[in-house]
Amino acid sequence: MSLPGFAPDNTRLITATGQGLVAGNRLALSVRRLPAETAGVLLARGVGSDRSVAVRLVPVPQLPEDVLVVPEQLALEYGLAEAPWKLRPVEAAVPATVELESPAELSLDEATRRVQNSTLLSGHVFVHGDGQGHADEWIDVDGHPFRVRSVADRSGQALNGLVSIGAQTRISVFAPGVRSAVDIVVLADCSGSMGANDIPDAREGFRIRRDLRVTRMEALKRALRTMIDARAQVDGLVTRFALVRFDLTTQVLFPGRDGMAEVTTASGDRSLEQLRGAVTLLKHGDQPTDIGKALHRAGELLYRHGVPDNDKLIVLVSDGAHWAPMSEDRSGESVVGTEDPVSTMEELHTELGIRLHAVGISDQTLFGRWWEDYCKQQKVRVEPPQHLVPNHELLQQLADVAGGDRHRIGGVEVLEEYFAELGSGVVRSVGSPAQRRLPTLQLDPGAVAAPGRPMVDPSRRERWEARVETVLGLYSEICAASVPRLGYALFDAAPPVDLQRLRRITVSHMDFTAWLAAADKVFHERIHTSVRFPRQDPKYVAKLPLPALAEPLWDGRLGEVHGLRNFFLHTPEHEKRTEEKNRQVGEVLLKHTGMYAVGEEDAEGWQRLQGGLLGNLEGMLSEVLELLISPPPGQGEPAPSPVGPAAPAAPASSAPAGVLGVVQQGW
C-alpha cells in the first residue's frame, strides 16, 4: 500500500510538551491519514544542508485529518516552525536481536528490570549506523539513555538502516566491566560435522575469498587462541578456565587434572602455554553430538571449582548439526537431564546462576555455498547429508533459558571478535519486549480541532490559481526562449513538488513560509548564476549575452522573495529582534499588506503578502520574456543601455530605494 507524504502545504503542525504519547521521536496524526502505526523519516531543510530523523508515527482517531502533532523539543531542534519540512512513512526492518548497553548509574539488575518493564520498546524506531563513523544511537528507557550496542537479523548478521523493534525481537543488556573476574568453561564441539570445511578464510590478503576455506574445527581453534591472547593482555582480571571437548562423551583438556585453573601472565606460570597446548589438541572425530551431557559436565565443573563471587559462564561452541527436538509422541516420557539439553541448562541457570554464551559455527548460507561448490566439483547434484547441515535452533533455545547471552553465528572473524570481548562485561537476556502500551495523547483533540483550517473563498481560490498559472506559463516560455537567445536556460527546470506548492493559497504564517521557500527555489535558486545576484560593475553587465536582463532581475522584485525567505527561514530569533531587521521586513509587509506585522493565523494578511510577491514575480517575468523575444540589437531596435552607477535603473515598485537596495542583496 502506498502511504501519503506530509508537508506544510497539506498538514498543520502542532507541538506538544510534557509526558504523553507525543514524546521522544513519537508523532501523532489522524487515523484517516494513516490507518496503522508505522515508521517514518522526517526531513527538515537546514542552513546549508538537510537533516533527517527517524520517527514513529502513531495514528489517533480523534485528531483532525490535517493535523500532525510533534514533540516541542524535536520541533525546536530541527526548526520545523521556520524551515520547510516533509514527512514520509517508510517500512522499517525488524531485527531479530538488539543489545543495549546499560548506563553507568544503573546496576545490571536495575537496568535489566527497566528494559523488561518498558512498554515503549516494542515498536520503537531508530537508525542503526553502517560502521562508517556514524554517531551512537541511544534509546531512552524510563528516563535513562541506553546505547545501542548491536542490531542483528535472524542469521546473526549486523542490520543497518531504519529498524523498528518488533514483538518477537530478543533484547539483551550489556554491562561493561561489571565483574573483575570470570569463570569460564568452554565446551568445544568435536563431533564429525566439525570437519566440514565451509568457513571462508578471511586471512588470505586480509579479505574473504570464497575459494579459500577452513574447517569448522580450525575456525573454533583460531577463535579460542584469540580469546586467550585477549585475556592475557588485560591486567588485573583473574580468569579461571576449563576447556572441555565433547561429542557423545566429554573430556577435560585443560587443566590437565579434573577441575579449573587460573590463567595468568605471572613470571614462571605456564598456564597460558598449557591452555594454548590444549587448544592444539582439539580435533574432530566421527561421532554424533550429545550437548546435554556436555552441559551437565560444565555445570559440575563450575559448581565444584568456581569462585563464589565470579561470573559463571558456559561458552558452547557448536554447529548444532543433526539435532532434532523431542517429538510429540515422547512428551509424556520421563527423560533424564542429559537427554534434554534445554531442561539441563534451565536448571543450571535457575539453581546455580550459570549463564550461557552460545556461539554458532557456520550457518546455512555458508554451508549452502560450500555444498554447491562441492557438487560442481564432483559433477553431481544430491541433497546434503543432514548430519552436516548447521542448525542453531537448539543453541538459541539454550541461550533463551540461560540468560540469553550473545548468540553469534558466522566465520572466523565473527568468532574471533566474540572471544576477544569475552569477559569485558556481562550480557543479560531480557527476552522479547513487554507488550506494547502507549500513553494517551497529552493534547485535547477537541482543542486541536477547534481553530480548524481557515476556509478560503472558492472564487478567491480560483482567481489565485489562475494567477499562478499565468506566472508558471511565463516561466515555461522563458525556459524555452532563453536557450536560443542566451545559449543557456535562464532557469533550470523545477521539481513538480515545488511548482505544486506555488499553487496553494496560504492561510497562516507556516503556510506562507512553505510557499515562500518554494518560490525562492523556483525563481532564485534555479536562475542562471550569471544573473543570480546584482553586480555593480558595468563591465560585468555589458558582457552578459543580454545585458538588459539585469534591469528587471535586479530591481528588487525578485530580491524581496529571497530576502523574506532568508529572514523567515534562516535568521536566528535574536537577530530577528534587531531594529534594522524589523524595519526591513516591516516596510516590505507594509507595502503589500498595509501592516508592519502579520499575525500567525491572519489568513487575510498572509494572502495579501503572498499576492503582492506573486505580482512582483509576474511583472518581472513578463519583462524578461519581452526582452528575450524582442529582436537582437542591430535588427530593428537600439541596444538597451547597461545597468550601472552612471545609469541606474528606475525601481519597479514604490518602496524606498534604501529598502530595495537591502532586498536586492538578499538581506
N, C-alpha and C positions, 0 to 999 in steps of 0.2 A: 504494500500500500504506500502510495506517495504521500508524504506528510508535508503540510504547508510550511512556508517560511514566515518569519515575523520581522517586522521593521517598523520604524516610526510612522511610515505612511499608512499602515494598517493596524497599528497597535498602540494603545495608550499605556504608558509606563507608570506604574505606581510603586513606591518604595515602602518597605515595612521594616520596623525596628523591633528589638526585643526578642524574646523566646517565642517559638511557634513553628508552624510549618515552613515559612519562608525564612531561612537562615543558612549560613554557610554558602553552599552553591545550589541550594534548592530553590526553584522558581515555581510559582503557581500561575495557572491560566485556566481559561474556561474549558470545560469538558466538550463544548461544542467546537472548539478549535482543535483539541487534541483528545481523542477518545480514551487513551490509556497512557500510563506513565512510561516515559522513555528517557534516553539520554539526549543531550544536545550540545551544540557548540555556540557560544555567544562571542561574536566578533565585534570589536569596537575600534573605530578609526582613531588612532592617536597621532600625536605630532611626529611626523617622520616615519611612522610605522604602524601597522595594525597589531592589535593584541587580541588574543582569544583565551577563553576559559571554558573548561568542561563544566556542564551544568546538568542537574537532574530536574526534569520537567514533570510536575505533578498536576494533573487536572483536578479542578474543583468545580462541582456542579453549579454552585450559586454565583460564580463570578460572571460578569458581563463578557460577551464574546470578544470585545475589542481590548480587554484589559490583560496586562502581564504584570504580575507582582514580583519584584526582585528585592533582595536584601539591601538595605540602605548602604551598608559598608561596601558591598560589591559594586553598587551604582556609583559611589564616590570614587572607588579605586580605579574604575575603568571609564569614568567621565561620561556615563550614559546620558546624563541630562544635557550635556553640551555637544558631545560628538555623535556623528552618525553611527548607528549600530545595526546589526542584524542577527537574528537567532535562527539556527537551523536544527531541527530534530534529526538525529542520526542514530544508527544502530551501533551499540557498543558490544564488544566481545565479553563473554562471561568466563572468568578464569576458573580453573579447577582448584588452585591453591593461591593463597595470599599470606605472606609472612610479614607481620608488623613488628617493629622494634619498640619496646617499652620505653617510655620516658624515664629519665633518671630518678625522678622524685617518687616513683611508684615501685613497690616491691613486685616481684614476679607474680605472687598470688593475687595482689590487688589489681595489677594490670590485666591478668587473665580474667578475673571476675568482671571487670568493667567491660571488656570486649565480649564476654559471654552474655552479658545482660543488655548490651546495646541493641535497641530495636531500630536503629537508623542505619546500621551497616548493610543490611540486605537492600540492594537497590542503589547503594552509594556509587556515584560516578566519579572517575578520576582518570588522569592520563598517566600512563607508566612510560618512563623515558626509554630511549633506544640504546643507552650505554655510551652515548657520544657527548657526555658532559652536561646533560640536562639537569636542571635543579631537582633536588629531592622533592618527592611528593609526600605530603603529610595528611593524615586523616584525623579529624577531631573526634575523640571518643569521650563523651561525658566531660567535656571541658579540658581534656588532656590531649596533646598532639602526639600521635603515634606515627613514626616514619615507616613508609612502605619499603620493606627490605627486599622482597622478591614477589613476582607475579608469574605464574606458570600455567600452561594449558594441561590437558589430560595426559600428554606424553612427557610432561616434566620440562618442556622447553620454555624459555622465557617468553612472556607475552607482552608485547609493546603496543602503544597506541591507546585509544579510548576504550576503557573497560568499565564494567559495572558488576559489582559483587552480587552473585546470584544466591538463591536459597540453598543450593547444594554446594556452593564454594566452601572448601575447607580452609579455615583460618587458624594460624598459629601465631604465638607471641614469642619473640626472641628478646632475652635479657642479656646484654653483653656483660661479661666479667662478673657474673653473679657469684660463681664459686672460684676458689683459688686452687682447687684440686678436683680430680675426677677419676673414678674407677671405671675402666673400660674393658669389656670382654668382646673381642672381635670374633664373630662366627663367619668363617670363610667356607663357602660352598665349594667342595671339591668333587662333586658328582660328575658323571660322564659328560653332561651337557656343557660344562665349563670349558671343554676342549674345543668348542666351536670357535672358529676364527672370524667372527663377524664384526669385530670392533675396528673402526677406521683408526689408523695410526696418525696422530697429529704431530709427531716429532720429525718426520722427514721434511726438511726445509721449513719447519715451523708452520706447516699447513696440513690440512686433512686431505688425503688422497684416497679415492675410493678403491684403487687397485692395491693399496698397501694396508694390510690388516694384521691385527694380533688376536690371539685367543682371549676369551673372557678371563681365563686364569691369569694371563700376562697383564691384562688391564687391572685386575684386582691387585696383583703384586706391585705394580708401579704405584698405584694409589696408596697402598699401605706404606711404601717407602716414603712417599711424600708426607704422609701423616707423621711418621717417625721423625723425619727431618724438621718438620714444623714445630713439633713439641720440644725437640732438643734445643731449639733456638729461643725458647721462652723461659726466661729466668724466673724462679720462684714458684712455678707451677709444678707441683708434685703429681705425677701421673702414674697410676698403677694399671698394669696391663695383664691381660691373658689373651693369647691367640689360640683359637680352637678351630681345627679343621673338622669338617663333617660331611658325610654322605648318609649311608644307613647307620654308621657308627660315629662316635666323636673321639677326638684325641687332642689333648693339650700339648701344643708345640712350644709355647712359651708361658711361664718359665719352664725350665727343664723338669722341675718337680711339679706335682699337682698343687696348684694354688694361683696366686697373683704376685707380681713383683713390681717394685718401683723402677721407673726408667729415668735415670738422671745422667748428667754430664760430669758428675764429680770425678776428680782425678782418681784413677785406679779402678773405677767402676766399669764393668764390662757389660752392663745390662743393655745398652743401646746396641752394642756389637752382637750380643746374643739374640736380641729381638730381630735384628736385620737377618741374622742367620736363619732364624725360624721362618721368616717370610720366604727365604730362598727355598726352603724345604717344601713349600706348598706346591702341589701338583694335582691335576685332576685324575680321577680313576675311571672306572666303568660301572659304578654303582648308581642307583637312583638316590633320591633325597628324602631324608626324614627331618624336616625342620622342627617338628615338635620336640623330638629327642634333643636336638641341639639347643633349643631354648631352655629346656629343663636343665641341661648341663650348665649353661651360662648363669641361670638363676642360682644354682647351687654354689657356683664359684663366688658370685657377688655376695651371697648371704654368709658364707663361711669365711671369706677372706677380704671383703670390702671394709673400708674405713667408715665408721658411722656417719661422719659429717660430710663425706664426699658425695658428689652426684654419682649415681649408679646408672651406667649406660650399657645397653647391649647394641652393638653395631652389627646388624645382619646384612651380609653382602651375598646376594644370590641372584640368579637369573629367574628363579621361580618356575623353571621349566617342568612340565609334566606334573603339575599339581592340579588336583581336581577336588572341588568342595564335596563335603559329605552329602550323599544322595538322600532324598526324602525317605526312602524305604529303610534307612538306618537311623532315622531321627529318634526312634524310641529306644535305641540300644544304650547301654551304659558303656561309655568309652573312657579309657584311661587317658591321663593328661597328655602323654606323648603322642597319642593318636589324633589329638585335636590341638594344633598349634595356637589357634586363636584363644581358646579357653585357657591354655597354659600361660600365654602372655598376659591375658587379662588378670589372672590370679597373681602373677608376679608383680604387675603394676599396682594392683589394689592393695595387696598384703605387704609388699616389701618396698614400694615406691620406686621400682626399677622402670626406667624408660627405654624406649627402643628407637634407634635410628635405622630405618630401612633404606638400603642402597640397592637400586635395581641395576643389574648388569645387562647391557644391551637393551633393545626394545624391538617391537615387531617390525618397525620401519627398517632399522639396521639389518635385522635378520632377513627381511624380505628382499633387500638389495643383494645381500650375500648369497641367498639361495637362488636368486635369479641369475647371478653371475656363475654360480656352480652348475646350474642346469645348462647354461650356454656352453660352458667348457666341456661338459660331459655329453652334450648334444642329446639331452633327454628332457622330458617335461613331466615331472612327477610331483605329487604333494610332499611337503617336508615331513619328516618323522616328528610326531608330537613331543617326544622327549627332548627335542632340541629347541622347540619354539619357546621364547621367553614369555613368561606370564607373571605380571606383577600384581595380580588381583589379591593374592594372599598377603604380599608384602604390605599393601595398603591397608588391608583389614587389621593386620598386626599393629601398624602404626596408629590406626584409629583407636584401638582399645588400650594402647600403651603410651598415651601422651602425645602420639602423633608427631614426634619429632621428624625432622626433614626426611622427605622421601625423594631421593634423587635418582634419575634414570639417564643413562647415556653411555658415552665412550670414556676414553682415558681422561680427557681434560675435565669432564664433569666430576669424575671420582676424585681426581687429584685436588680439585677445588674444594670438594666436600671435606676430605680428610684434613686438608690444610686448616680448615676452620674449626675442626672438631675440638671441643674444649674451650673455645674462645668465648663461649656463653652457653646459656641454656635455652632450648626451644620447647615451648609447651603448647600442646594442641588445644584448640578451643572447639574444633569441630565446625559444623555448619552454623551460620549466624542465627541469632534469635529471630523469631517470627517478626516480620516487618510490621511496625506500628508507628505511623507518623503522627505528630501532634496536629492540633487543629490550626487553621489559619488565624493569625493574630489580628487580622483586619475584619471589620464587619462588611461582608459582601454587599449589604444594602447601602452602606455609606459609600463604598467604592462606586456603586452603580448610580448613586443619586445625582452627581453632577452630569453624568452622561456625556455624550459627544455632541457638541452643538450642531444643530441641523443647519444645512446650507440650503438656501432657497434654490429650487430646481432651475429657475430661469437664470439666476446668477451663476450657477454651476455650468449651465450650457454656454453662457457668454464667456466664462473663463476658459472652458475647454476650447472654444472657437479661437480665442486669442492665442492660446498656447499652440494650437495647430498652425496658426499664421506664423508664429515665431519659428516653429520647427520646420515649416515649409521654406522660410528664408534660409535657415541653417542648412537645409539639404541642398538648396540651389547654390549657396556659396561653396559648399564642399565640391560640387560638380564644376562650377565656373572657375574656381581658383587654380585648378591644375593646369589648364591650357594657358591661363594668363600669367601665373606666377612661376610655374614649373614645379609646384608642390601644392598639397592640400592645405588650405588655411586652417582648417580644423580636422583633427583626427576623428574618425568615427567613434561615437559614444556608445557605451553599452545600452541595450534596451531598457535595463532596470533604471538607469538614470533618466532616460527620456520619459519613462512612465512616471517617475516621481515628479517631473515637471508638470504633469497634467493634474496633479492633486491640488485642490484649493485648501489652504491652511485654516485651522480653527483654534490654534494655540501656539505658544512660543516653541514647543517641541516640534510641532508640525512644520513651523516656519524654518527652523534650523535645518531640518531634514531636506526641505525644498531648497534652501539656500545652498546647502552642500552639493546637491545635485546640479544646480545652476552653475556653480563655480567649476565643478568638474567638467561640465559640457562646454562652457563658453570661455573659461580661463585656462584651466589646466591642459586642455587639449588644443589650444591655439598654438600656431607655429612659434617656436622660440624666438624668432627674429622680431616679433611684434608683441610678445607677451607682456613686457614691461616698458614704460616710457623711457626714451633716451633723449637727453638734452643736446646731443652732438648733431648739428645739422648735416655733417658729412656722413654720419651713420644713416640718417634718414634718407639722404639723397641716394645712397647705394641700394636701398630696398628696390625690389622689382617694380613695385607700385608705391612710390613714396606717399601719395595722397591717402593711403590707407591709415597712416599714422594718426590723421586728424580724428576720424570717428572712433578709432580703437583706443586713443589715449586722452580723450576729452573728459574722462571721469565717469561715464555711464557704466562701462564695464568695471571700472575701479571701485564703484560703490558696492557691487556684488562681492568682489574679492575682499574689500575692506570689512564689510559686515560679517562675512564668513570668518575672517581671521579673528574679529572681535568676539563673536558669539561662540566660536568653537575652539579657539586656541589661546585666548587671553586669560591668564590666571585671574582668580577672583580679586586678589589685592590690587592688580593693575586696573581692573575694570572700575574700581572706585576712584581712580585719579581724576582730577578735574578735566585734564586735557582729553582723556579718553571719553568721558561722559559728554563733553562738548561736541566732539566729532560725531559721535553716534547720535546725540540728541538733534543736531542740525539736519542730519540725513533723515531721521524719523520725522522731524517737523515738516520737512519739505514734502514728504509723501503721505503723512497721516494727519498733520496739523497738531501733533502732540510731541513732546520731548521724550516721552516714555510710553510703552505699551504694556499693559498688564499681561500676566502669564496666560490667562484664559480669555483675553479680549479678542474674540474671533474677528470682529469688525476691524479692529486696529491692525491685526496681522494681515488680514486680507487686503487692506488698503496699501500697506507697505509692500506686500507681495506684488500687487498690481502695479505700483509705481516702478519697482525694479523690472518687472516684465515689460513695461512700456519703454524703459531705458534700453533694454535689450532689443526690442522690436525696432526702435528708431535707429539704433546703432547698426543692426544687421541690414536694414533697408539701405542705409547709406553705403555700407560696404559692398552690397550686391550691385548697387548702381555704379560704383567705381569699377567693379570687376567686369561688368558687361558693357561699359562705355568704350568708345574707340580709343586705341592707344594714342599717345601724343604723336602729332605729325599726320594723323589720319582724320582731320576734320575738327579737332578741338585742341586748344592750347594745353600744354602740360601743367598740372597743378603745382603750386609753389610748395617747396619743402617746409615742414614744420620746424621752427627753431626759435631761439630767443629774439631774432630780428623780426619774425613774422609769426607771433603767437596765434594759435587757433582760438576762435571765439568759443567759449563754453556753450554746450548744447542745453544746459539747464540753467535755472535761475539761482542755484546755490552759490554762496560766496566763493570767490576764486580761491581763498585760503583753504576752505574745506575741500574743494575739488583737488587742490594740489596734494593734500594729505591722502585723499581717497585714491588718487592715481597711483600712489606708491604702495597701496595695499595696507596702509596704517602700520 
